[in-house]
């Protein structure tokens, strides 16, 4: 038996303990702050309400609670009654438009009272963001032991990250799914990749280009273990809600047929589609679809040119950014999913011998984030932030241009 550890082993254990302690403290603090009324710091997104911190969580809580106690999670009438009992005072209920297998994740929170569930929901999402940022740093630094507090700083100072916690949305789970996808590619774990796909399908519209490329990747590579893993995980997750409500899928589809409730595409989300529709009063459907269709054509061409050496770790950030920038339905807080691109750029800049402030990519990113932060104090309507996703995409293209130019310069000097 060894009574003494080596200095290296002790240091490693101390660092691990320190990481988890800091993560727990930050998670607890931010989760507690998110419970407070956040309006003094940020203007609310479309439809300002009195329930600032509670806002979107109540839709997941109410749907899960109805499922557990024999109700219809997609009934506006039942949702309204339950949400009003929890203090919701808006004229319409918040409806969970995510597919039924989303309830697999939200179900435990529906078993709790609204206050406890809300606190644990926010705390869990803070921890998910921090863990995802740390794992993304390891993945993109290409060193298993690499870690940096900068990954947490980048994640927590990115304005959409803060905003997604204030709103109480489920998008941090999608970020965790993206991180799991990249991790499973590294470890060649088909079941983990299947679980990642299930998580990403919670918001399929957000990453629609990913699904196009994924289908092409499956067709080209024929990774049967991944296909089998995804099928097993997907079928299991899809069937679990059926045990609580045998009609849940027909109820979900029926929701889209109710005429007197606004559908997601009716909302003024900050997309290029809505800029044409609302600002310029353009009613042609083909123009509304033009950004999405052009991006879809780009994704197919991008796959064709890179399919022989395709790696998700290299291609996913760009696909994410183009998808978010051209999506027909996306909110600013959903843009927390582009953190892989931000962390990839930060690592490359940090590993360079040139000071970070000499890179245009770093300067532009800081300017975009600062402008978004300042504008949030005055502009409440989400539609005014239609420029944010395209600006982040342009910034990433600048980063790729700078990195490729410096790589060429280094080769010439060598």
C-alpha positions as CSV (number, residue, x, y, z in Angstrom):
1,X,0.0,0.0,0.0
2,X,1.2,3.5,-0.9
3,X,1.0,5.9,2.0
4,X,2.5,8.8,0.1
5,X,1.7,10.2,-3.3
6,X,4.2,11.7,-5.7
7,X,4.3,15.5,-6.0
8,X,2.9,15.2,-9.5
9,X,0.0,13.0,-8.4
10,X,-0.8,15.4,-5.5
11,X,-0.7,18.4,-7.8
12,X,-3.0,16.7,-10.3
13,X,-5.6,15.8,-7.6
14,X,-5.3,19.3,-6.1
15,X,-5.9,20.9,-9.5
16,X,-9.0,18.6,-10.1
17,X,-10.4,19.4,-6.7
18,X,-9.8,23.1,-7.3
19,X,-11.5,23.0,-10.7
20,X,-14.6,21.4,-9.3
21,X,-14.7,23.8,-6.3
22,X,-14.5,26.8,-8.6
23,X,-17.1,25.3,-10.9
24,X,-19.5,24.7,-8.0
25,X,-19.0,28.2,-6.6
26,X,-19.5,29.9,-10.0
27,X,-22.5,27.7,-10.8
28,X,-24.2,28.4,-7.4
29,X,-23.5,32.2,-7.7
30,X,-24.8,32.5,-11.2
31,X,-27.7,30.3,-10.6
32,X,-28.7,32.4,-7.6
33,X,-28.3,35.6,-9.6
34,X,-30.4,34.3,-12.4
35,X,-33.3,33.9,-10.0
36,X,-33.4,37.6,-9.5
37,X,-35.3,40.0,-11.7
38,X,-32.8,40.6,-14.5
39,X,-34.5,43.6,-16.1
40,X,-32.2,46.2,-14.4
41,X,-29.3,44.6,-16.4
42,X,-30.9,43.6,-19.7
43,X,-34.0,44.6,-21.6
44,X,-36.2,41.6,-22.0
45,X,-36.6,39.9,-25.4
46,X,-39.9,40.1,-27.2
47,X,-43.0,40.0,-24.9
48,X,-41.7,41.6,-21.7
49,X,-43.2,40.0,-18.6
50,X,-43.2,40.2,-14.9
51,X,-41.6,36.8,-14.7
52,X,-38.1,37.7,-15.9
53,X,-36.1,34.9,-14.5
54,X,-38.9,32.4,-14.6
55,X,-40.0,33.1,-18.2
56,X,-39.2,30.1,-20.5
57,X,-38.6,27.6,-17.7
58,X,-42.3,27.6,-16.9
59,X,-43.2,26.1,-20.3
60,X,-40.9,23.1,-19.7
61,X,-42.1,22.8,-16.0
62,X,-45.8,22.9,-16.9
63,X,-45.5,20.4,-19.8
64,X,-43.6,17.9,-17.7
65,X,-46.0,18.3,-14.8
66,X,-49.0,17.7,-17.0
67,X,-47.3,14.6,-18.5
68,X,-46.6,13.1,-15.0
69,X,-50.1,13.7,-13.7
70,X,-52.1,12.5,-16.8
71,X,-52.6,15.8,-18.6
72,X,-51.8,16.9,-22.2
73,X,-48.4,18.6,-22.3
74,X,-49.4,20.3,-25.5
75,X,-52.8,21.6,-24.6
76,X,-52.9,25.4,-24.4
77,X,-55.9,25.3,-22.0
78,X,-54.3,22.9,-19.5
79,X,-50.9,24.7,-19.8
80,X,-52.6,28.1,-19.1
81,X,-54.4,26.8,-16.0
82,X,-51.3,25.2,-14.5
83,X,-49.0,28.2,-15.3
84,X,-51.5,30.6,-13.8
85,X,-51.5,28.5,-10.6
86,X,-47.7,29.0,-10.6
87,X,-48.0,32.8,-10.9
88,X,-48.1,33.3,-14.6
89,X,-50.2,36.4,-15.4
90,X,-49.9,36.8,-19.1
91,X,-53.0,36.5,-21.4
92,X,-51.6,33.4,-23.2
93,X,-49.6,30.4,-22.0
94,X,-46.1,29.5,-22.9
95,X,-46.1,26.4,-25.0
96,X,-43.2,23.9,-25.3
97,X,-42.9,23.6,-29.1
98,X,-40.0,21.1,-28.8
99,X,-40.7,17.5,-29.8
100,X,-42.0,15.0,-27.2
101,X,-38.7,13.4,-26.5
102,X,-37.6,16.7,-25.0
103,X,-39.7,15.7,-22.0
104,X,-37.1,13.0,-21.2
105,X,-34.8,15.8,-20.0
106,X,-37.4,18.2,-18.5
107,X,-39.4,15.5,-16.7
108,X,-37.4,15.6,-13.4
109,X,-38.0,19.3,-13.0
110,X,-41.7,18.9,-13.4
111,X,-41.8,16.8,-10.3
112,X,-40.6,19.8,-8.2
113,X,-42.4,22.9,-7.2
114,X,-41.8,25.9,-9.5
115,X,-39.3,27.7,-7.3
116,X,-37.1,24.7,-6.6
117,X,-37.3,23.4,-10.2
118,X,-36.4,26.8,-11.5
119,X,-33.3,27.1,-9.3
120,X,-32.0,23.6,-10.2
121,X,-32.8,24.2,-13.9
122,X,-30.6,27.4,-14.0
123,X,-27.9,25.9,-11.9
124,X,-27.8,22.8,-14.1
125,X,-27.5,24.9,-17.2
126,X,-24.7,27.1,-15.8
127,X,-22.7,23.9,-15.0
128,X,-23.5,22.5,-18.4
129,X,-22.1,25.6,-20.0
130,X,-18.9,25.6,-17.9
131,X,-18.3,21.9,-18.5
132,X,-18.9,22.3,-22.2
133,X,-16.5,25.2,-22.4
134,X,-13.8,23.3,-20.5
135,X,-14.2,20.2,-22.7
136,X,-14.2,22.3,-25.9
137,X,-11.0,23.9,-24.8
138,X,-9.4,20.4,-24.4
139,X,-10.7,19.3,-27.8
140,X,-9.5,22.3,-29.8
141,X,-6.2,22.6,-28.0
142,X,-5.5,19.0,-29.1
143,X,-4.0,18.1,-25.7
144,X,-5.9,15.8,-23.4
145,X,-4.5,17.5,-20.3
146,X,-5.0,21.1,-21.5
147,X,-7.2,23.3,-19.5
148,X,-7.7,27.0,-19.0
149,X,-9.9,29.3,-17.0
150,X,-10.1,31.4,-20.1
151,X,-12.7,28.9,-21.5
152,X,-15.0,29.8,-18.6
153,X,-14.3,33.5,-19.0
154,X,-15.1,33.4,-22.7
155,X,-18.3,31.4,-22.1
156,X,-19.6,33.6,-19.3
157,X,-18.8,36.9,-20.9
158,X,-20.5,36.0,-24.2
159,X,-23.7,38.0,-24.0
160,X,-26.0,35.2,-25.4
161,X,-24.7,33.0,-22.6
162,X,-25.9,35.3,-19.9
163,X,-29.1,36.0,-21.7
164,X,-30.0,32.3,-22.2
165,X,-29.7,31.9,-18.4
166,X,-31.9,34.9,-17.7
167,X,-34.6,33.7,-20.1
168,X,-34.4,30.1,-18.8
169,X,-34.2,28.5,-22.2
170,X,-33.1,24.9,-23.0
171,X,-30.3,25.9,-25.5
172,X,-27.4,25.2,-23.1
173,X,-28.3,21.5,-23.4
174,X,-27.9,21.8,-27.2
175,X,-24.4,23.2,-26.6
176,X,-23.6,20.2,-24.4
177,X,-24.9,18.0,-27.2
178,X,-22.5,19.6,-29.7
179,X,-19.6,19.1,-27.2
180,X,-20.6,15.5,-26.8
181,X,-20.6,15.0,-30.6
182,X,-17.1,16.3,-30.9
183,X,-15.9,14.3,-27.9
184,X,-17.5,11.1,-29.3
185,X,-15.8,11.7,-32.6
186,X,-12.4,11.8,-30.8
187,X,-13.2,8.7,-28.7
188,X,-15.0,6.9,-31.6
189,X,-17.9,6.1,-29.3
190,X,-21.1,5.4,-31.4
191,X,-23.5,5.4,-28.4
192,X,-22.2,8.8,-27.2
193,X,-22.7,10.1,-30.8
194,X,-26.2,8.7,-30.8
195,X,-26.9,10.5,-27.5
196,X,-25.5,13.7,-29.0
197,X,-27.8,13.5,-32.0
198,X,-30.8,13.0,-29.7
199,X,-29.9,16.1,-27.7
200,X,-29.4,18.2,-30.9
201,X,-32.8,17.1,-32.2
202,X,-34.4,19.0,-29.3
203,X,-34.0,22.1,-31.5
204,X,-33.6,20.7,-35.1
205,X,-34.3,24.1,-36.8
206,X,-31.4,25.8,-35.0
207,X,-28.8,23.4,-36.6
208,X,-30.6,22.6,-39.8
209,X,-27.4,22.7,-41.9
210,X,-25.8,20.2,-39.6
211,X,-28.6,17.7,-40.3
212,X,-28.1,18.2,-44.1
213,X,-24.4,17.5,-43.8
214,X,-25.0,14.7,-41.3
215,X,-27.2,12.9,-43.8
216,X,-24.5,13.3,-46.5
217,X,-21.8,12.1,-44.1
218,X,-23.9,9.0,-43.2
219,X,-24.5,8.3,-46.9
220,X,-20.8,8.6,-47.8
221,X,-19.1,7.0,-44.8
222,X,-21.7,4.3,-43.9
223,X,-20.7,4.2,-40.2
224,X,-22.9,1.3,-39.2
225,X,-22.0,1.4,-35.5
226,X,-22.9,5.1,-35.3
227,X,-26.2,4.5,-37.2
228,X,-27.0,1.6,-34.8
229,X,-26.1,3.7,-31.7
230,X,-28.2,6.6,-32.9
231,X,-31.2,4.3,-33.6
232,X,-31.0,2.6,-30.2
233,X,-30.8,5.8,-28.3
234,X,-33.4,7.6,-30.5
235,X,-36.0,4.8,-30.2
236,X,-35.6,4.5,-26.5
237,X,-35.9,8.2,-25.9
238,X,-38.9,8.5,-28.2
239,X,-40.8,5.7,-26.5
240,X,-40.3,6.8,-22.9
241,X,-42.9,9.7,-23.1
242,X,-45.4,7.2,-24.6
243,X,-45.4,5.3,-21.3
244,X,-46.9,8.4,-19.6
245,X,-49.2,9.4,-22.5
246,X,-49.9,7.1,-25.4
247,X,-51.3,9.9,-27.5
248,X,-48.5,12.4,-26.9
249,X,-47.3,12.4,-30.6
250,X,-50.8,13.0,-32.0
251,X,-51.2,15.7,-29.4
252,X,-48.0,17.4,-30.5
253,X,-49.0,17.3,-34.1
254,X,-52.5,18.6,-33.3
255,X,-50.9,21.7,-31.6
256,X,-49.9,23.0,-35.1
257,X,-53.5,22.8,-36.2
258,X,-54.9,25.1,-33.6
259,X,-55.7,28.3,-35.4
260,X,-56.0,30.8,-32.6
261,X,-52.5,30.5,-31.1
262,X,-49.4,32.1,-32.7
263,X,-46.9,29.6,-34.1
264,X,-43.1,29.9,-33.8
265,X,-42.8,31.3,-37.4
266,X,-45.3,34.0,-36.5
267,X,-42.9,35.5,-33.9
268,X,-40.5,38.4,-34.7
269,X,-37.3,36.4,-34.3
270,X,-34.1,38.2,-35.3
271,X,-33.7,36.5,-38.7
272,X,-33.0,37.7,-42.2
273,X,-36.4,36.3,-43.2
274,X,-38.2,38.6,-40.7
275,X,-36.1,41.6,-41.7
276,X,-37.5,41.3,-45.2
277,X,-41.0,40.6,-43.9
278,X,-41.3,43.2,-41.2
279,X,-38.9,46.0,-42.0
280,X,-39.3,46.0,-45.8
281,X,-42.8,44.6,-46.0
282,X,-41.7,42.0,-48.5
283,X,-44.3,39.3,-48.8
284,X,-42.8,37.0,-51.5
285,X,-42.3,33.6,-50.0
286,X,-39.3,32.8,-52.2
287,X,-37.4,35.9,-50.8
288,X,-38.2,34.8,-47.3
289,X,-36.7,31.4,-48.0
290,X,-33.7,32.7,-50.0
291,X,-31.2,33.0,-47.1
292,X,-32.0,29.4,-45.9
293,X,-32.0,27.9,-49.4
294,X,-28.7,29.6,-50.3
295,X,-27.1,28.3,-47.1
296,X,-28.4,24.8,-47.7
297,X,-26.9,24.9,-51.2
298,X,-23.6,26.1,-49.7
299,X,-23.6,23.3,-47.2
300,X,-23.9,20.7,-49.9
301,X,-21.1,22.2,-51.9
302,X,-19.0,22.6,-48.8
303,X,-19.4,18.9,-48.1
304,X,-18.6,18.0,-51.7
305,X,-15.3,19.9,-51.5
306,X,-14.2,18.5,-48.1
307,X,-15.9,15.1,-47.8
308,X,-12.7,13.1,-48.4
309,X,-11.0,14.5,-45.3
310,X,-14.0,15.6,-43.3
311,X,-13.6,15.9,-39.5
312,X,-16.4,17.4,-37.4
313,X,-13.9,19.0,-35.1
314,X,-12.7,21.1,-38.0
315,X,-15.9,21.7,-39.9
316,X,-18.5,22.0,-37.3
317,X,-17.8,25.6,-36.2
318,X,-18.4,27.0,-39.7
319,X,-21.5,24.9,-40.3
320,X,-22.9,26.1,-36.9
321,X,-22.3,29.8,-37.7
322,X,-23.8,29.6,-41.2
323,X,-26.8,27.7,-39.9
324,X,-27.5,30.2,-37.1
325,X,-27.0,33.2,-39.4
326,X,-29.4,31.9,-42.1
327,X,-31.9,30.0,-40.0
328,X,-35.6,30.8,-40.5
329,X,-36.2,30.7,-36.8
330,X,-33.6,31.5,-34.1
331,X,-33.3,33.9,-31.1
332,X,-30.2,35.7,-29.8
333,X,-29.9,33.5,-26.8
334,X,-29.7,30.4,-29.1
335,X,-26.4,31.7,-30.3
336,X,-24.7,30.2,-27.2
337,X,-24.3,27.2,-29.6
338,X,-21.5,29.0,-31.5
339,X,-19.1,28.8,-28.5
340,X,-17.1,26.1,-30.2
341,X,-16.1,28.6,-32.9
342,X,-15.2,31.3,-30.3
343,X,-13.1,28.8,-28.2
344,X,-11.4,27.5,-31.3
345,X,-10.4,31.0,-32.3
346,X,-9.2,31.9,-28.8
347,X,-7.0,28.9,-28.6
348,X,-5.3,29.5,-32.0
349,X,-4.7,33.2,-31.1
350,X,-3.4,32.3,-27.7
351,X,-0.9,29.8,-29.2
352,X,0.5,32.4,-31.5
353,X,3.6,34.3,-30.8
354,X,1.9,37.5,-31.7
355,X,-0.1,39.4,-29.0
356,X,-3.8,38.7,-29.1
357,X,-4.7,42.4,-29.6
358,X,-2.9,42.4,-32.9
359,X,-5.5,40.0,-34.5
360,X,-8.4,41.6,-36.3
361,X,-10.6,38.6,-35.3
362,X,-10.0,39.3,-31.6
363,X,-10.8,43.0,-32.0
364,X,-13.9,42.4,-34.0
365,X,-15.2,39.8,-31.6
366,X,-14.8,42.2,-28.6
367,X,-16.5,45.0,-30.6
368,X,-19.5,42.7,-31.5
369,X,-19.9,41.5,-27.9
370,X,-19.6,45.0,-26.4
371,X,-22.1,46.5,-28.8
372,X,-24.6,43.7,-28.1
373,X,-24.1,44.2,-24.3
374,X,-24.6,48.0,-24.5
375,X,-27.6,47.8,-26.8
376,X,-29.4,45.4,-24.4
377,X,-29.9,48.2,-22.0
378,X,-32.1,50.1,-24.4
379,X,-33.4,47.8,-27.2
380,X,-35.9,45.2,-26.0
381,X,-37.1,43.8,-29.3
382,X,-35.2,40.8,-30.5
383,X,-35.7,41.7,-34.1
384,X,-33.2,44.5,-33.8
385,X,-30.4,42.0,-33.3
386,X,-30.8,40.4,-36.8
387,X,-27.2,41.5,-37.4
388,X,-25.6,39.6,-34.6
389,X,-25.4,36.1,-36.1
390,X,-24.1,37.4,-39.5
391,X,-21.6,39.5,-37.7
392,X,-20.3,36.5,-35.7
393,X,-20.1,34.5,-39.0
394,X,-18.1,37.3,-40.7
395,X,-15.8,37.5,-37.6
396,X,-15.1,33.8,-37.9
397,X,-14.3,34.1,-41.6
398,X,-11.8,36.8,-40.6
399,X,-10.2,34.4,-38.1
400,X,-9.9,31.7,-40.7
401,X,-8.3,34.1,-43.1
402,X,-5.8,35.3,-40.5
403,X,-4.9,31.8,-39.4
404,X,-4.4,30.5,-43.0
405,X,-2.3,33.6,-43.9
406,X,-0.1,33.1,-40.9
407,X,0.3,29.4,-41.7
408,X,1.5,30.3,-45.2
409,X,3.9,32.8,-43.8
410,X,5.3,30.3,-41.3
411,X,5.8,27.7,-44.1
412,X,7.6,30.3,-46.3
413,X,9.9,31.3,-43.5
414,X,10.7,27.6,-42.8
